[in-house]
Amino acid sequence: MSAPVYVEEELGRKWDKCLSDSVIKFGGGIVLGSVFSLLFFKRRRWPILMGGGFGVGMAYSNCEKDINATIRSCDPHSPSNEKK
């Protein structure tokens, strides 16, 4: 028999996943922004910042969706858990 999974442990795992996802997407955005800056925009700074911003925005959206799904599945009063 498997051990019960507590909500706090599940949220902790989701936060860890969100943090690593944010770092990876931010880094990828910075790298892509740097490449575009070097190749197309005459070494301007705004493509680098824009790439990093897109990466953080994508990570935030994914984290928000994952954490809200976990919280809704655990809330006994949510409309999706009520019996019809």
N, CA, C and O atoms as a Maestro MAE file, in Angstrom:
{
 s_m_m2io_version
 :::
 2.0.0
}

f_m_ct {
 s_m_title
 :::
 protein
 m_atom[336] {
  # First column is atom index #
  i_m_mmod_type
  r_m_x_coord
  r_m_y_coord
  r_m_z_coord
  i_m_residue_number
  s_m_chain_name
  s_m_pdb_residue_name
  s_m_pdb_atom_name
  i_m_atomic_number
  :::
  1 25 0.839 -1.177 0.000 1 A "MET " " N  " 7
  2 3 0.000 0.000 0.000 1 A "MET " " CA " 6
  3 2 0.890 1.249 0.000 1 A "MET " " C  " 6
  4 15 1.881 1.322 0.727 1 A "MET " " O  " 8
  5 25 0.524 2.202 -0.811 2 A "SER " " N  " 7
  6 3 1.350 3.403 -0.907 2 A "SER " " CA " 6
  7 2 0.993 4.405 0.192 2 A "SER " " C  " 6
  8 15 -0.120 4.414 0.718 2 A "SER " " O  " 8
  9 25 1.952 5.228 0.512 3 A "ALA " " N  " 7
  10 3 1.756 6.246 1.546 3 A "ALA " " CA " 6
  11 2 0.892 7.370 0.990 3 A "ALA " " C  " 6
  12 15 0.953 7.657 -0.206 3 A "ALA " " O  " 8
  13 25 0.081 8.015 1.841 4 A "PRO " " N  " 7
  14 3 -0.759 9.119 1.351 4 A "PRO " " CA " 6
  15 2 0.093 10.313 0.930 4 A "PRO " " C  " 6
  16 15 1.136 10.592 1.521 4 A "PRO " " O  " 8
  17 25 -0.368 10.996 -0.086 5 A "VAL " " N  " 7
  18 3 0.311 12.206 -0.567 5 A "VAL " " CA " 6
  19 2 -0.440 13.404 -0.002 5 A "VAL " " C  " 6
  20 15 -1.626 13.583 -0.278 5 A "VAL " " O  " 8
  21 25 0.232 14.205 0.769 6 A "TYR " " N  " 7
  22 3 -0.385 15.373 1.380 6 A "TYR " " CA " 6
  23 2 -0.379 16.540 0.406 6 A "TYR " " C  " 6
  24 15 0.468 16.625 -0.483 6 A "TYR " " O  " 8
  25 25 -1.327 17.424 0.587 7 A "VAL " " N  " 7
  26 3 -1.461 18.585 -0.288 7 A "VAL " " CA " 6
  27 2 -0.217 19.462 -0.204 7 A "VAL " " C  " 6
  28 15 0.227 20.013 -1.211 7 A "VAL " " O  " 8
  29 25 0.344 19.593 0.998 8 A "GLU " " N  " 7
  30 3 1.531 20.429 1.172 8 A "GLU " " CA " 6
  31 2 2.714 19.884 0.383 8 A "GLU " " C  " 6
  32 15 3.489 20.649 -0.192 8 A "GLU " " O  " 8
  33 25 2.851 18.557 0.357 9 A "GLU " " N  " 7
  34 3 3.940 17.956 -0.417 9 A "GLU " " CA " 6
  35 2 3.731 18.163 -1.913 9 A "GLU " " C  " 6
  36 15 4.674 18.446 -2.652 9 A "GLU " " O  " 8
  37 25 2.484 18.016 -2.344 10 A "GLU " " N  " 7
  38 3 2.185 18.225 -3.762 10 A "GLU " " CA " 6
  39 2 2.446 19.669 -4.172 10 A "GLU " " C  " 6
  40 15 3.022 19.918 -5.231 10 A "GLU " " O  " 8
  41 25 2.027 20.622 -3.345 11 A "LEU " " N  " 7
  42 3 2.288 22.031 -3.658 11 A "LEU " " CA " 6
  43 2 3.782 22.340 -3.629 11 A "LEU " " C  " 6
  44 15 4.264 23.140 -4.432 11 A "LEU " " O  " 8
  45 25 4.517 21.715 -2.715 12 A "GLY " " N  " 7
  46 3 5.966 21.901 -2.671 12 A "GLY " " CA " 6
  47 2 6.632 21.426 -3.948 12 A "GLY " " C  " 6
  48 15 7.526 22.080 -4.486 12 A "GLY " " O  " 8
  49 25 6.173 20.264 -4.428 13 A "ARG " " N  " 7
  50 3 6.725 19.755 -5.699 13 A "ARG " " CA " 6
  51 2 6.371 20.681 -6.858 13 A "ARG " " C  " 6
  52 15 7.194 20.908 -7.745 13 A "ARG " " O  " 8
  53 25 5.155 21.213 -6.856 14 A "LYS " " N  " 7
  54 3 4.748 22.130 -7.929 14 A "LYS " " CA " 6
  55 2 5.576 23.419 -7.892 14 A "LYS " " C  " 6
  56 15 5.979 23.924 -8.940 14 A "LYS " " O  " 8
  57 25 5.832 23.952 -6.692 15 A "TRP " " N  " 7
  58 3 6.649 25.167 -6.586 15 A "TRP " " CA " 6
  59 2 8.069 24.907 -7.058 15 A "TRP " " C  " 6
  60 15 8.660 25.753 -7.730 15 A "TRP " " O  " 8
  61 25 8.631 23.741 -6.715 16 A "ASP " " N  " 7
  62 3 9.978 23.411 -7.184 16 A "ASP " " CA " 6
  63 2 10.016 23.312 -8.700 16 A "ASP " " C  " 6
  64 15 10.944 23.798 -9.346 16 A "ASP " " O  " 8
  65 25 8.991 22.671 -9.258 17 A "LYS " " N  " 7
  66 3 8.912 22.554 -10.715 17 A "LYS " " CA " 6
  67 2 8.772 23.931 -11.360 17 A "LYS " " C  " 6
  68 15 9.378 24.204 -12.396 17 A "LYS " " O  " 8
  69 25 7.968 24.796 -10.740 18 A "CYS " " N  " 7
  70 3 7.778 26.149 -11.276 18 A "CYS " " CA " 6
  71 2 9.075 26.962 -11.242 18 A "CYS " " C  " 6
  72 15 9.384 27.691 -12.184 18 A "CYS " " O  " 8
  73 25 9.818 26.830 -10.163 19 A "LEU " " N  " 7
  74 3 11.071 27.574 -10.057 19 A "LEU " " CA " 6
  75 2 12.072 27.120 -11.121 19 A "LEU " " C  " 6
  76 15 12.706 27.946 -11.778 19 A "LEU " " O  " 8
  77 25 12.208 25.814 -11.286 20 A "SER " " N  " 7
  78 3 13.151 25.328 -12.306 20 A "SER " " CA " 6
  79 2 12.668 25.680 -13.708 20 A "SER " " C  " 6
  80 15 13.474 26.020 -14.574 20 A "SER " " O  " 8
  81 25 11.365 25.603 -13.936 21 A "ASP " " N  " 7
  82 3 10.807 25.974 -15.236 21 A "ASP " " CA " 6
  83 2 11.051 27.451 -15.527 21 A "ASP " " C  " 6
  84 15 11.354 27.825 -16.660 21 A "ASP " " O  " 8
  85 25 10.917 28.291 -14.496 22 A "SER " " N  " 7
  86 3 11.144 29.733 -14.675 22 A "SER " " CA " 6
  87 2 12.583 30.032 -15.037 22 A "SER " " C  " 6
  88 15 12.852 30.850 -15.917 22 A "SER " " O  " 8
  89 25 13.506 29.372 -14.363 23 A "VAL " " N  " 7
  90 3 14.929 29.600 -14.644 23 A "VAL " " CA " 6
  91 2 15.267 29.155 -16.071 23 A "VAL " " C  " 6
  92 15 15.980 29.850 -16.795 23 A "VAL " " O  " 8
  93 25 14.755 28.006 -16.458 24 A "ILE " " N  " 7
  94 3 15.049 27.490 -17.804 24 A "ILE " " CA " 6
  95 2 14.443 28.393 -18.877 24 A "ILE " " C  " 6
  96 15 15.113 28.721 -19.856 24 A "ILE " " O  " 8
  97 25 13.193 28.794 -18.706 25 A "LYS " " N  " 7
  98 3 12.547 29.629 -19.725 25 A "LYS " " CA " 6
  99 2 13.132 31.033 -19.763 25 A "LYS " " C  " 6
  100 15 13.255 31.619 -20.839 25 A "LYS " " O  " 8
  101 25 13.492 31.577 -18.614 26 A "PHE " " N  " 7
  102 3 14.139 32.887 -18.592 26 A "PHE " " CA " 6
  103 2 15.488 32.812 -19.310 26 A "PHE " " C  " 6
  104 15 15.813 33.681 -20.119 26 A "PHE " " O  " 8
  105 25 16.262 31.785 -19.015 27 A "GLY " " N  " 7
  106 3 17.562 31.614 -19.674 27 A "GLY " " CA " 6
  107 2 17.429 31.426 -21.169 27 A "GLY " " C  " 6
  108 15 18.198 31.989 -21.948 27 A "GLY " " O  " 8
  109 25 16.441 30.623 -21.570 28 A "GLY " " N  " 7
  110 3 16.207 30.426 -22.995 28 A "GLY " " CA " 6
  111 2 15.787 31.705 -23.689 28 A "GLY " " C  " 6
  112 15 16.208 31.973 -24.815 28 A "GLY " " O  " 8
  113 25 14.958 32.495 -23.024 29 A "GLY " " N  " 7
  114 3 14.553 33.777 -23.594 29 A "GLY " " CA " 6
  115 2 15.718 34.736 -23.730 29 A "GLY " " C  " 6
  116 15 15.825 35.452 -24.725 29 A "GLY " " O  " 8
  117 25 16.597 34.753 -22.729 30 A "ILE " " N  " 7
  118 3 17.786 35.602 -22.792 30 A "ILE " " CA " 6
  119 2 18.692 35.167 -23.943 30 A "ILE " " C  " 6
  120 15 19.213 36.004 -24.680 30 A "ILE " " O  " 8
  121 25 18.875 33.864 -24.091 31 A "VAL " " N  " 7
  122 3 19.743 33.356 -25.167 31 A "VAL " " CA " 6
  123 2 19.156 33.696 -26.530 31 A "VAL " " C  " 6
  124 15 19.863 34.192 -27.408 31 A "VAL " " O  " 8
  125 25 17.860 33.430 -26.710 32 A "LEU " " N  " 7
  126 3 17.246 33.751 -28.003 32 A "LEU " " CA " 6
  127 2 17.251 35.256 -28.266 32 A "LEU " " C  " 6
  128 15 17.492 35.695 -29.390 32 A "LEU " " O  " 8
  129 25 16.987 36.036 -27.232 33 A "GLY " " N  " 7
  130 3 17.043 37.489 -27.393 33 A "GLY " " CA " 6
  131 2 18.440 37.959 -27.762 33 A "GLY " " C  " 6
  132 15 18.596 38.873 -28.572 33 A "GLY " " O  " 8
  133 25 19.451 37.345 -27.175 34 A "SER " " N  " 7
  134 3 20.833 37.712 -27.498 34 A "SER " " CA " 6
  135 2 21.177 37.374 -28.945 34 A "SER " " C  " 6
  136 15 21.830 38.159 -29.633 34 A "SER " " O  " 8
  137 25 20.740 36.215 -29.399 35 A "VAL " " N  " 7
  138 3 21.010 35.815 -30.791 35 A "VAL " " CA " 6
  139 2 20.332 36.786 -31.750 35 A "VAL " " C  " 6
  140 15 20.950 37.247 -32.709 35 A "VAL " " O  " 8
  141 25 19.064 37.097 -31.494 36 A "PHE " " N  " 7
  142 3 18.365 38.044 -32.363 36 A "PHE " " CA " 6
  143 2 18.996 39.431 -32.295 36 A "PHE " " C  " 6
  144 15 19.062 40.141 -33.298 36 A "PHE " " O  " 8
  145 25 19.456 39.811 -31.109 37 A "SER " " N  " 7
  146 3 20.097 41.115 -30.964 37 A "SER " " CA " 6
  147 2 21.385 41.176 -31.779 37 A "SER " " C  " 6
  148 15 21.655 42.176 -32.444 37 A "SER " " O  " 8
  149 25 22.167 40.122 -31.728 38 A "LEU " " N  " 7
  150 3 23.431 40.113 -32.464 38 A "LEU " " CA " 6
  151 2 23.230 40.036 -33.975 38 A "LEU " " C  " 6
  152 15 23.953 40.678 -34.738 38 A "LEU " " O  " 8
  153 25 22.239 39.242 -34.404 39 A "LEU " " N  " 7
  154 3 22.083 39.006 -35.832 39 A "LEU " " CA " 6
  155 2 21.234 40.054 -36.541 39 A "LEU " " C  " 6
  156 15 21.517 40.401 -37.688 39 A "LEU " " O  " 8
  157 25 20.201 40.561 -35.880 40 A "PHE " " N  " 7
  158 3 19.231 41.393 -36.590 40 A "PHE " " CA " 6
  159 2 19.103 42.822 -36.085 40 A "PHE " " C  " 6
  160 15 18.713 43.697 -36.858 40 A "PHE " " O  " 8
  161 25 19.409 43.096 -34.839 41 A "PHE " " N  " 7
  162 3 19.075 44.392 -34.261 41 A "PHE " " CA " 6
  163 2 20.280 45.226 -33.854 41 A "PHE " " C  " 6
  164 15 20.155 46.090 -32.985 41 A "PHE " " O  " 8
  165 25 21.418 45.000 -34.440 42 A "LYS " " N  " 7
  166 3 22.619 45.809 -34.238 42 A "LYS " " CA " 6
  167 2 23.002 45.959 -32.763 42 A "LYS " " C  " 6
  168 15 23.340 47.049 -32.302 42 A "LYS " " O  " 8
  169 25 22.940 44.850 -32.042 43 A "ARG " " N  " 7
  170 3 23.363 44.775 -30.636 43 A "ARG " " CA " 6
  171 2 22.598 45.719 -29.720 43 A "ARG " " C  " 6
  172 15 23.179 46.364 -28.848 43 A "ARG " " O  " 8
  173 25 21.327 45.791 -29.924 44 A "ARG " " N  " 7
  174 3 20.462 46.564 -29.020 44 A "ARG " " CA " 6
  175 2 20.147 45.709 -27.790 44 A "ARG " " C  " 6
  176 15 20.296 44.487 -27.820 44 A "ARG " " O  " 8
  177 25 19.722 46.345 -26.740 45 A "ARG " " N  " 7
  178 3 19.443 45.630 -25.496 45 A "ARG " " CA " 6
  179 2 17.998 45.144 -25.411 45 A "ARG " " C  " 6
  180 15 17.734 44.163 -24.715 45 A "ARG " " O  " 8
  181 25 17.063 45.788 -26.087 46 A "TRP " " N  " 7
  182 3 15.655 45.462 -25.913 46 A "TRP " " CA " 6
  183 2 15.274 44.052 -26.338 46 A "TRP " " C  " 6
  184 15 14.384 43.481 -25.708 46 A "TRP " " O  " 8
  185 25 15.885 43.435 -27.376 47 A "PRO " " N  " 7
  186 3 15.496 42.051 -27.685 47 A "PRO " " CA " 6
  187 2 15.868 41.071 -26.565 47 A "PRO " " C  " 6
  188 15 15.176 40.075 -26.353 47 A "PRO " " O  " 8
  189 25 16.945 41.355 -25.863 48 A "ILE " " N  " 7
  190 3 17.362 40.490 -24.757 48 A "ILE " " CA " 6
  191 2 16.351 40.598 -23.617 48 A "ILE " " C  " 6
  192 15 15.924 39.585 -23.064 48 A "ILE " " O  " 8
  193 25 15.973 41.818 -23.270 49 A "LEU " " N  " 7
  194 3 14.995 42.018 -22.206 49 A "LEU " " CA " 6
  195 2 13.626 41.458 -22.593 49 A "LEU " " C  " 6
  196 15 12.925 40.885 -21.759 49 A "LEU " " O  " 8
  197 25 13.262 41.624 -23.827 50 A "MET " " N  " 7
  198 3 11.983 41.119 -24.293 50 A "MET " " CA " 6
  199 2 11.955 39.590 -24.270 50 A "MET " " C  " 6
  200 15 10.944 38.998 -23.892 50 A "MET " " O  " 8
  201 25 13.038 38.954 -24.665 51 A "GLY " " N  " 7
  202 3 13.117 37.495 -24.612 51 A "GLY " " CA " 6
  203 2 13.017 36.972 -23.189 51 A "GLY " " C  " 6
  204 15 12.314 35.997 -22.927 51 A "GLY " " O  " 8
  205 25 13.721 37.623 -22.271 52 A "GLY " " N  " 7
  206 3 13.632 37.229 -20.862 52 A "GLY " " CA " 6
  207 2 12.233 37.434 -20.310 52 A "GLY " " C  " 6
  208 15 11.741 36.620 -19.530 52 A "GLY " " O  " 8
  209 25 11.597 38.519 -20.714 53 A "GLY " " N  " 7
  210 3 10.222 38.784 -20.276 53 A "GLY " " CA " 6
  211 2 9.239 37.759 -20.800 53 A "GLY " " C  " 6
  212 15 8.341 37.326 -20.078 53 A "GLY " " O  " 8
  213 25 9.406 37.367 -22.057 54 A "PHE " " N  " 7
  214 3 8.540 36.318 -22.609 54 A "PHE " " CA " 6
  215 2 8.736 35.004 -21.863 54 A "PHE " " C  " 6
  216 15 7.769 34.294 -21.588 54 A "PHE " " O  " 8
  217 25 9.974 34.681 -21.538 55 A "GLY " " N  " 7
  218 3 10.256 33.448 -20.806 55 A "GLY " " CA " 6
  219 2 9.621 33.443 -19.429 55 A "GLY " " C  " 6
  220 15 9.020 32.448 -19.025 55 A "GLY " " O  " 8
  221 25 9.750 34.547 -18.706 56 A "VAL " " N  " 7
  222 3 9.150 34.642 -17.372 56 A "VAL " " CA " 6
  223 2 7.624 34.600 -17.476 56 A "VAL " " C  " 6
  224 15 6.964 33.974 -16.647 56 A "VAL " " O  " 8
  225 25 7.069 35.255 -18.478 57 A "GLY " " N  " 7
  226 3 5.616 35.247 -18.664 57 A "GLY " " CA " 6
  227 2 5.078 33.860 -18.959 57 A "GLY " " C  " 6
  228 15 4.033 33.475 -18.432 57 A "GLY " " O  " 8
  229 25 5.771 33.110 -19.786 58 A "MET " " N  " 7
  230 3 5.346 31.742 -20.079 58 A "MET " " CA " 6
  231 2 5.443 30.864 -18.842 58 A "MET " " C  " 6
  232 15 4.552 30.056 -18.581 58 A "MET " " O  " 8
  233 25 6.513 31.017 -18.084 59 A "ALA " " N  " 7
  234 3 6.679 30.225 -16.860 59 A "ALA " " CA " 6
  235 2 5.598 30.581 -15.844 59 A "ALA " " C  " 6
  236 15 5.060 29.692 -15.184 59 A "ALA " " O  " 8
  237 25 5.273 31.854 -15.709 60 A "TYR " " N  " 7
  238 3 4.229 32.279 -14.779 60 A "TYR " " CA " 6
  239 2 2.879 31.679 -15.159 60 A "TYR " " C  " 6
  240 15 2.131 31.216 -14.298 60 A "TYR " " O  " 8
  241 25 2.578 31.689 -16.435 61 A "SER " " N  " 7
  242 3 1.310 31.133 -16.903 61 A "SER " " CA " 6
  243 2 1.217 29.637 -16.597 61 A "SER " " C  " 6
  244 15 0.185 29.156 -16.131 61 A "SER " " O  " 8
  245 25 2.291 28.914 -16.860 62 A "ASN " " N  " 7
  246 3 2.301 27.475 -16.573 62 A "ASN " " CA " 6
  247 2 2.177 27.206 -15.082 62 A "ASN " " C  " 6
  248 15 1.436 26.310 -14.678 62 A "ASN " " O  " 8
  249 25 2.884 27.962 -14.264 63 A "CYS " " N  " 7
  250 3 2.837 27.775 -12.812 63 A "CYS " " CA " 6
  251 2 1.453 28.075 -12.272 63 A "CYS " " C  " 6
  252 15 0.935 27.342 -11.429 63 A "CYS " " O  " 8
  253 25 0.857 29.147 -12.754 64 A "GLU " " N  " 7
  254 3 -0.471 29.514 -12.291 64 A "GLU " " CA " 6
  255 2 -1.478 28.414 -12.595 64 A "GLU " " C  " 6
  256 15 -2.323 28.089 -11.762 64 A "GLU " " O  " 8
  257 25 -1.384 27.842 -13.798 65 A "LYS " " N  " 7
  258 3 -2.307 26.780 -14.181 65 A "LYS " " CA " 6
  259 2 -2.096 25.532 -13.330 65 A "LYS " " C  " 6
  260 15 -3.070 24.932 -12.874 65 A "LYS " " O  " 8
  261 25 -0.847 25.129 -13.107 66 A "ASP " " N  " 7
  262 3 -0.557 23.927 -12.315 66 A "ASP " " CA " 6
  263 2 -0.987 24.079 -10.863 66 A "ASP " " C  " 6
  264 15 -1.617 23.182 -10.303 66 A "ASP " " O  " 8
  265 25 -0.655 25.198 -10.260 67 A "ILE " " N  " 7
  266 3 -0.965 25.383 -8.845 67 A "ILE " " CA " 6
  267 2 -2.465 25.555 -8.630 67 A "ILE " " C  " 6
  268 15 -3.007 25.025 -7.660 67 A "ILE " " O  " 8
  269 25 -3.147 26.281 -9.510 68 A "ASN " " N  " 7
  270 3 -4.595 26.414 -9.371 68 A "ASN " " CA " 6
  271 2 -5.306 25.083 -9.543 68 A "ASN " " C  " 6
  272 15 -6.294 24.825 -8.856 68 A "ASN " " O  " 8
  273 25 -4.830 24.233 -10.438 69 A "ALA " " N  " 7
  274 3 -5.438 22.918 -10.614 69 A "ALA " " CA " 6
  275 2 -5.274 22.068 -9.349 69 A "ALA " " C  " 6
  276 15 -6.190 21.342 -8.962 69 A "ALA " " O  " 8
  277 25 -4.119 22.160 -8.717 70 A "THR " " N  " 7
  278 3 -3.884 21.408 -7.484 70 A "THR " " CA " 6
  279 2 -4.772 21.917 -6.362 70 A "THR " " C  " 6
  280 15 -5.354 21.125 -5.622 70 A "THR " " O  " 8
  281 25 -4.881 23.218 -6.231 71 A "ILE " " N  " 7
  282 3 -5.702 23.791 -5.165 71 A "ILE " " CA " 6
  283 2 -7.175 23.473 -5.385 71 A "ILE " " C  " 6
  284 15 -7.885 23.145 -4.434 71 A "ILE " " O  " 8
  285 25 -7.637 23.565 -6.620 72 A "ARG " " N  " 7
  286 3 -9.050 23.269 -6.904 72 A "ARG " " CA " 6
  287 2 -9.379 21.799 -6.661 72 A "ARG " " C  " 6
  288 15 -10.480 21.482 -6.212 72 A "ARG " " O  " 8
  289 25 -8.445 20.904 -6.951 73 A "SER " " N  " 7
  290 3 -8.718 19.488 -6.752 73 A "SER " " CA " 6
  291 2 -8.782 19.133 -5.272 73 A "SER " " C  " 6
  292 15 -9.388 18.123 -4.914 73 A "SER " " O  " 8
  293 25 -8.177 19.929 -4.411 74 A "CYS " " N  " 7
  294 3 -8.161 19.656 -2.975 74 A "CYS " " CA " 6
  295 2 -9.251 20.382 -2.218 74 A "CYS " " C  " 6
  296 15 -9.532 20.036 -1.070 74 A "CYS " " O  " 8
  297 25 -9.877 21.385 -2.829 75 A "ASP " " N  " 7
  298 3 -10.894 22.177 -2.140 75 A "ASP " " CA " 6
  299 2 -12.224 21.433 -2.152 75 A "ASP " " C  " 6
  300 15 -12.773 21.182 -3.224 75 A "ASP " " O  " 8
  301 25 -12.760 21.070 -0.969 76 A "PRO " " N  " 7
  302 3 -14.017 20.311 -0.950 76 A "PRO " " CA " 6
  303 2 -15.228 21.143 -1.355 76 A "PRO " " C  " 6
  304 15 -16.272 20.570 -1.667 76 A "PRO " " O  " 8
  305 25 -15.129 22.461 -1.363 77 A "HIS " " N  " 7
  306 3 -16.273 23.326 -1.669 77 A "HIS " " CA " 6
  307 2 -16.241 23.863 -3.094 77 A "HIS " " C  " 6
  308 15 -17.078 24.691 -3.456 77 A "HIS " " O  " 8
  309 25 -15.303 23.414 -3.901 78 A "SER " " N  " 7
  310 3 -15.243 23.930 -5.260 78 A "SER " " CA " 6
  311 2 -16.378 23.337 -6.094 78 A "SER " " C  " 6
  312 15 -16.819 22.221 -5.818 78 A "SER " " O  " 8
  313 25 -16.858 24.056 -7.105 79 A "PRO " " N  " 7
  314 3 -17.992 23.570 -7.915 79 A "PRO " " CA " 6
  315 2 -17.696 22.256 -8.637 79 A "PRO " " C  " 6
  316 15 -18.614 21.475 -8.885 79 A "PRO " " O  " 8
  317 25 -16.443 22.000 -8.977 80 A "SER " " N  " 7
  318 3 -16.109 20.768 -9.690 80 A "SER " " CA " 6
  319 2 -16.170 19.543 -8.786 80 A "SER " " C  " 6
  320 15 -16.292 18.425 -9.286 80 A "SER " " O  " 8
  321 25 -16.089 19.722 -7.471 81 A "ASN " " N  " 7
  322 3 -16.117 18.592 -6.552 81 A "ASN " " CA " 6
  323 2 -17.477 18.342 -5.916 81 A "ASN " " C  " 6
  324 15 -17.643 17.367 -5.184 81 A "ASN " " O  " 8
  325 25 -18.456 19.208 -6.183 82 A "GLU " " N  " 7
  326 3 -19.780 19.015 -5.617 82 A "GLU " " CA " 6
  327 2 -20.510 17.906 -6.358 82 A "GLU " " C  " 6
  328 15 -20.383 17.759 -7.574 82 A "GLU " " O  " 8
  329 25 -21.270 17.135 -5.608 83 A "LYS " " N  " 7
  330 3 -22.048 16.041 -6.201 83 A "LYS " " CA " 6
  331 2 -23.342 16.594 -6.767 83 A "LYS " " C  " 6
  332 15 -23.983 17.463 -6.176 83 A "LYS " " O  " 8
  333 25 -23.704 16.076 -7.912 84 A "LYS " " N  " 7
  334 3 -24.939 16.547 -8.569 84 A "LYS " " CA " 6
  335 2 -26.063 15.578 -8.312 84 A "LYS " " C  " 6
  336 15 -27.182 15.793 -8.778 84 A "LYS " " O  " 8
  :::
 }
 m_bond[335] {
  # First column is bond index #
  i_m_from
  i_m_to
  i_m_order
  :::
  1 1 2 1
  2 2 3 1
  3 3 4 2
  4 3 5 1
  5 5 6 1
  6 6 7 1
  7 7 8 2
  8 7 9 1
  9 9 10 1
  10 10 11 1
  11 11 12 2
  12 11 13 1
  13 13 14 1
  14 14 15 1
  15 15 16 2
  16 15 17 1
  17 17 18 1
  18 18 19 1
  19 19 20 2
  20 19 21 1
  21 21 22 1
  22 22 23 1
  23 23 24 2
  24 23 25 1
  25 25 26 1
  26 26 27 1
  27 27 28 2
  28 27 29 1
  29 29 30 1
  30 30 31 1
  31 31 32 2
  32 31 33 1
  33 33 34 1
  34 34 35 1
  35 35 36 2
  36 35 37 1
  37 37 38 1
  38 38 39 1
  39 39 40 2
  40 39 41 1
  41 41 42 1
  42 42 43 1
  43 43 44 2
  44 43 45 1
  45 45 46 1
  46 46 47 1
  47 47 48 2
  48 47 49 1
  49 49 50 1
  50 50 51 1
  51 51 52 2
  52 51 53 1
  53 53 54 1
  54 54 55 1
  55 55 56 2
  56 55 57 1
  57 57 58 1
  58 58 59 1
  59 59 60 2
  60 59 61 1
  61 61 62 1
  62 62 63 1
  63 63 64 2
  64 63 65 1
  65 65 66 1
  66 66 67 1
  67 67 68 2
  68 67 69 1
  69 69 70 1
  70 70 71 1
  71 71 72 2
  72 71 73 1
  73 73 74 1
  74 74 75 1
  75 75 76 2
  76 75 77 1
  77 77 78 1
  78 78 79 1
  79 79 80 2
  80 79 81 1
  81 81 82 1
  82 82 83 1
  83 83 84 2
  84 83 85 1
  85 85 86 1
  86 86 87 1
  87 87 88 2
  88 87 89 1
  89 89 90 1
  90 90 91 1
  91 91 92 2
  92 91 93 1
  93 93 94 1
  94 94 95 1
  95 95 96 2
  96 95 97 1
  97 97 98 1
  98 98 99 1
  99 99 100 2
  100 99 101 1
  101 101 102 1
  102 102 103 1
  103 103 104 2
  104 103 105 1
  105 105 106 1
  106 106 107 1
  107 107 108 2
  108 107 109 1
  109 109 110 1
  110 110 111 1
  111 111 112 2
  112 111 113 1
  113 113 114 1
  114 114 115 1
  115 115 116 2
  116 115 117 1
  117 117 118 1
  118 118 119 1
  119 119 120 2
  120 119 121 1
  121 121 122 1
  122 122 123 1
  123 123 124 2
  124 123 125 1
  125 125 126 1
  126 126 127 1
  127 127 128 2
  128 127 129 1
  129 129 130 1
  130 130 131 1
  131 131 132 2
  132 131 133 1
  133 133 134 1
  134 134 135 1
  135 135 136 2
  136 135 137 1
  137 137 138 1
  138 138 139 1
  139 139 140 2
  140 139 141 1
  141 141 142 1
  142 142 143 1
  143 143 144 2
  144 143 145 1
  145 145 146 1
  146 146 147 1
  147 147 148 2
  148 147 149 1
  149 149 150 1
  150 150 151 1
  151 151 152 2
  152 151 153 1
  153 153 154 1
  154 154 155 1
  155 155 156 2
  156 155 157 1
  157 157 158 1
  158 158 159 1
  159 159 160 2
  160 159 161 1
  161 161 162 1
  162 162 163 1
  163 163 164 2
  164 163 165 1
  165 165 166 1
  166 166 167 1
  167 167 168 2
  168 167 169 1
  169 169 170 1
  170 170 171 1
  171 171 172 2
  172 171 173 1
  173 173 174 1
  174 174 175 1
  175 175 176 2
  176 175 177 1
  177 177 178 1
  178 178 179 1
  179 179 180 2
  180 179 181 1
  181 181 182 1
  182 182 183 1
  183 183 184 2
  184 183 185 1
  185 185 186 1
  186 186 187 1
  187 187 188 2
  188 187 189 1
  189 189 190 1
  190 190 191 1
  191 191 192 2
  192 191 193 1
  193 193 194 1
  194 194 195 1
  195 195 196 2
  196 195 197 1
  197 197 198 1
  198 198 199 1
  199 199 200 2
  200 199 201 1
  201 201 202 1
  202 202 203 1
  203 203 204 2
  204 203 205 1
  205 205 206 1
  206 206 207 1
  207 207 208 2
  208 207 209 1
  209 209 210 1
  210 210 211 1
  211 211 212 2
  212 211 213 1
  213 213 214 1
  214 214 215 1
  215 215 216 2
  216 215 217 1
  217 217 218 1
  218 218 219 1
  219 219 220 2
  220 219 221 1
  221 221 222 1
  222 222 223 1
  223 223 224 2
  224 223 225 1
  225 225 226 1
  226 226 227 1
  227 227 228 2
  228 227 229 1
  229 229 230 1
  230 230 231 1
  231 231 232 2
  232 231 233 1
  233 233 234 1
  234 234 235 1
  235 235 236 2
  236 235 237 1
  237 237 238 1
  238 238 239 1
  239 239 240 2
  240 239 241 1
  241 241 242 1
  242 242 243 1
  243 243 244 2
  244 243 245 1
  245 245 246 1
  246 246 247 1
  247 247 248 2
  248 247 249 1
  249 249 250 1
  250 250 251 1
  251 251 252 2
  252 251 253 1
  253 253 254 1
  254 254 255 1
  255 255 256 2
  256 255 257 1
  257 257 258 1
  258 258 259 1
  259 259 260 2
  260 259 261 1
  261 261 262 1
  262 262 263 1
  263 263 264 2
  264 263 265 1
  265 265 266 1
  266 266 267 1
  267 267 268 2
  268 267 269 1
  269 269 270 1
  270 270 271 1
  271 271 272 2
  272 271 273 1
  273 273 274 1
  274 274 275 1
  275 275 276 2
  276 275 277 1
  277 277 278 1
  278 278 279 1
  279 279 280 2
  280 279 281 1
  281 281 282 1
  282 282 283 1
  283 283 284 2
  284 283 285 1
  285 285 286 1
  286 286 287 1
  287 287 288 2
  288 287 289 1
  289 289 290 1
  290 290 291 1
  291 291 292 2
  292 291 293 1
  293 293 294 1
  294 294 295 1
  295 295 296 2
  296 295 297 1
  297 297 298 1
  298 298 299 1
  299 299 300 2
  300 299 301 1
  301 301 302 1
  302 302 303 1
  303 303 304 2
  304 303 305 1
  305 305 306 1
  306 306 307 1
  307 307 308 2
  308 307 309 1
  309 309 310 1
  310 310 311 1
  311 311 312 2
  312 311 313 1
  313 313 314 1
  314 314 315 1
  315 315 316 2
  316 315 317 1
  317 317 318 1
  318 318 319 1
  319 319 320 2
  320 319 321 1
  321 321 322 1
  322 322 323 1
  323 323 324 2
  324 323 325 1
  325 325 326 1
  326 326 327 1
  327 327 328 2
  328 327 329 1
  329 329 330 1
  330 330 331 1
  331 331 332 2
  332 331 333 1
  333 333 334 1
  334 334 335 1
  335 335 336 2
  :::
 }
}
